[in-house]
Amino acid sequence: MRTIYPEAFLTRMQELLGDEYAAFRETLDRPSVQGLRVNTLKTSAEQLLQLAPFHLEPVPWVPGGFYFEAPERPGKHPYHAAGIYYIQEPSAMSVAEVLKPQPGDRVLDLCAAPGGKSTHLAALLQGTGLLVSNEPHPQRAKILSENIERCGVQNALVTSEMPDRLAERFPAFFDKILVDAPCSGEGMFRKDPDACGEWSPGHVTACALRQLDILDAAAQMLRAGGTLVYSTCTFAPAENEGLIEAFLQKYAEFEVLAIHTFDHFAPGRPEWADAGRADLAKTARLWPHRLRGEGHYVAHLRKTDGEPAPRRKEVKPVKLPAEALKSYRQFAEEALHSTPEGEFLLFGDNLYLVPSGLPDLKGLKVVRPGWHLGTLKKNRFEPSHALALGLPAQAIRHTVPLTADSPQTLQYLRGETVAADSARGWVVLTVDGFPLGWGKQSGGVVKNHYPKGLRWP
């Protein structure tokens, strides 16, 4: 069924685009573009191309980004459950690629759910530094945390706070910040027709006010010399060039940086903002009639000056009960070739390894304080799904090797027992060499420990 677009939206776009409008309008009735991005924490683009049973074409602005076409459904494939790629719209892949954190950076993804950009940032960090992924809405924060887990990210803190609350705790703390702001969603109309029903000129204005509040908080949390990427999936100038202009007028210490993937994108339009600042042409617009992707806007900013970071109170590591670490290390000795070590944190009965440089978390709503290793139960340690997905198969002593087209793989993902002739005790079931999750083998059968909430129908 053809989507009915709001008349006020179409009128505004015709006024803005002029001669380009006909080409733009025609793309709105085409099918949306679909893509996936390889998770380089687990594999390479070259290996994925050798393994994938579906046709993939490179996304030109993102190494490891690929298009796929319907009716292929890579989100329903065991490789997706193993976290070796993330289903992500191709234009959205540009954002983390522009921010481009370096290994060791402190990075904040301020509006992070469902996790596409956070998992991309984590891959660029290569398991080093600190990634704080924040999502204010609790249910969406849970989905974010699950995607962080599936992709095997070890150095992420997942929080569920409003931006101003985080700003109180992290003044001048981060090297890089991503604000993929909640917006009116015009760029996703053909992908999500329901967004059309929520649209109105008033909604655009409300989004812009909220976006500026979010950027206020981000400005406080960025260190001098640090960089910030602001992005939306809307065409509205009030949420894009107009919003960045208002921000730059408020914060003179910020400058606009040119975007290195400019060859593929159109420049921002200074004439669509009130003062028409020339440097807005350094921002980027991704138009569906000019490239193979949905609508997006990206601005790259640098904080040239600012107050130095305040001295932070040193957070002393909490000494864990000896029995807790003893049961964990005993499990690791039996199940793994080496024991993951670092700074431990005990949340209730759950044991985590926390990223280096983690600040005091007291009073914050924390969904995931680091890499979840497992649960301490009476006189024993039960490994977490995150531990299996955060390790390469070579790190695990006992595995049950399966293939993507094996009936046993589907049995396991459905939560059923699997027949296997392997060592007694904890094992990891793998799909073509990539861990899927834990099982416990006894008497030629592997008892299923795949999380109930993730099981396939």
Buried (B, 14 or more C-beta within 10 A) or exposed (E): EEEEBBEEBBEBBBEBBEEBBEEBBEBBEEEBBBBBBBBBBBBEBEBBEEBBEBEBEEBEBBEBBBBBEEEBEBBEBBBBBBBBBBBBBBBBBBBBBBBBBEEEBBBBBBBBBBBBBBBBBBBBBBBBBBBBBBBBEEEBBBBBBBBBBBBBBBBBBBBBBEBEBBBEBBBBBBBBBBBBBBBBBBBBBBBBBEBBEEBEBEBBBEBBEBBBBBBBBBBBBBBBEBBBBBBBBBBBBBBBBBBBBBBBEEBEBBEBBEBEBEEBBBBBBBEBBEEEBEBBBBBBBBBBBBBBBBBBBBBBBBBEEBEEEEEEEEBEEEEBEEEBBEBBEEBBEEBBEEBBEEBBBBEEEBBBBBBEEBBEBEEBBBBBBBBBBBBBEEEEBBBBBBBBBBBBBEBBBBBBBBEBEBEBBBBBBEBEEBEBEBEEEBBBBBBBBBBBBBBBBEEEEBEBBBBEEBBEE
